[in-house]
């Protein structure tokens, strides 16, 4: 079992930055691929970014490429999402996810085994 707890959300003006954190506890964190997803009001949950269990290889949705950066620190059991140049369209609840299989935390058909509770990000115009 893996428990995921997100933090770092909040209200920011367009063009600003936020860094989300996802702290994991339970089984061996470094064995899991990690991902970030988001869900805006009235919309389906969508993939944002993913990172392999060893780090290094990262993947992004086209809508956030060049603005968001996913990283992980296996010594701290934490994955991060640095979000720059935020836009009002980035407003959503952001969720952290974990799975042994990278394919389950990456892309629109992902079905990870574990989810965090989410953290709200609101970007004002």
Secondary structure, 3 states (H helix, E strand, C coil): CEEEEEECCEEEECCCCEEEEEEEEECCHHHCEEEEEEECCCCCCEEEEEECCCCCCEEECCCCCCCEEEEEECCCCEEEEEECCCCHHHCEEEEEEEECCHHHHCCCCCCCCEECCCEEEEEEC
